[in-house]
């Protein structure tokens, strides 16, 4: 039996909610696989500083710097959260509160 990461499963569910809200069925297929935004572009788009973005993502500042420099890639869970932030940029500010 395969063990699933509960955070990944939660983010997958949230992704479906965010991406399907107020969409017509024809739009859903296109929206279900959004492209992964560049971490620095996403961070700037959400108006967050490095430390704020790291806190929202649940990682260290050095991890975010490494993503932005393209030395490493975000985990699958972090990528899901980034897609959610891309779909709803104000979500990051809500998570900081």
C-alpha positions as CSV (number, residue, x, y, z in Angstrom):
1,X,0.0,0.0,0.0
2,X,1.4,3.4,-1.0
3,X,1.7,6.1,1.7
4,X,0.6,9.5,0.6
5,X,1.9,12.8,2.0
6,X,-1.1,14.3,3.8
7,X,0.1,17.9,3.0
8,X,0.4,17.0,-0.7
9,X,-3.2,15.6,-0.6
10,X,-4.5,18.7,1.2
11,X,-2.9,21.0,-1.3
12,X,-4.2,18.9,-4.2
13,X,-7.7,19.3,-2.8
14,X,-7.3,23.1,-2.3
15,X,-5.9,23.4,-5.8
16,X,-9.1,21.8,-7.2
17,X,-11.2,24.2,-5.2
18,X,-9.3,27.3,-6.2
19,X,-9.0,26.4,-9.9
20,X,-12.5,25.2,-10.4
21,X,-14.3,28.0,-8.6
22,X,-16.4,30.0,-11.0
23,X,-15.2,28.1,-14.1
24,X,-17.3,26.7,-16.8
25,X,-16.6,23.0,-17.7
26,X,-14.9,24.0,-20.9
27,X,-12.4,26.1,-19.0
28,X,-11.6,23.4,-16.4
29,X,-9.5,21.2,-18.5
30,X,-7.2,24.1,-19.4
31,X,-7.0,25.3,-15.8
32,X,-6.3,22.0,-14.1
33,X,-2.7,21.9,-15.2
34,X,-1.4,25.4,-14.8
35,X,2.3,26.0,-15.5
36,X,4.6,26.2,-12.5
37,X,5.5,29.9,-12.0
38,X,9.0,30.9,-11.4
39,X,9.5,31.3,-7.6
40,X,11.0,34.8,-7.8
41,X,8.3,36.0,-10.2
42,X,5.6,34.5,-8.0
43,X,7.1,36.0,-4.8
44,X,7.3,39.5,-6.4
45,X,3.8,39.1,-7.8
46,X,2.4,38.4,-4.3
47,X,4.4,41.3,-2.9
48,X,6.3,39.2,-0.4
49,X,9.8,39.6,0.9
50,X,12.1,36.5,0.9
51,X,11.5,35.8,4.6
52,X,7.7,36.1,4.2
53,X,7.6,33.8,1.1
54,X,9.8,31.3,2.9
55,X,7.4,31.3,5.9
56,X,4.3,30.8,3.7
57,X,6.1,28.0,1.8
58,X,7.2,26.4,5.0
59,X,10.9,26.4,4.0
60,X,14.1,28.3,4.9
61,X,15.1,31.5,3.2
62,X,18.1,29.7,1.8
63,X,15.8,27.2,0.1
64,X,13.9,30.1,-1.6
65,X,17.2,31.7,-2.6
66,X,18.2,28.3,-4.1
67,X,15.0,28.0,-6.0
68,X,15.3,31.5,-7.4
69,X,18.9,30.9,-8.4
70,X,17.7,27.6,-10.1
71,X,20.2,25.5,-8.1
72,X,17.3,23.4,-6.7
73,X,13.7,22.8,-7.5
74,X,10.8,23.1,-5.1
75,X,9.3,19.8,-3.8
76,X,6.1,18.5,-5.3
77,X,4.2,19.9,-2.2
78,X,5.9,23.3,-2.6
79,X,5.0,23.3,-6.3
80,X,1.4,22.7,-5.5
81,X,1.3,25.5,-3.0
82,X,3.0,27.8,-5.5
83,X,0.3,27.0,-8.1
84,X,-2.3,27.9,-5.5
85,X,-0.5,31.2,-4.8
86,X,-0.4,31.8,-8.5
87,X,-4.1,31.2,-8.8
88,X,-4.9,33.4,-5.8
89,X,-2.0,35.8,-5.0
90,X,-3.8,37.1,-1.9
91,X,-3.7,33.7,-0.3
92,X,-0.1,34.3,0.7
93,X,-1.0,37.4,2.8
94,X,-3.8,35.5,4.4
95,X,-1.4,32.7,5.4
96,X,0.9,35.2,7.0
97,X,-1.8,36.6,9.3
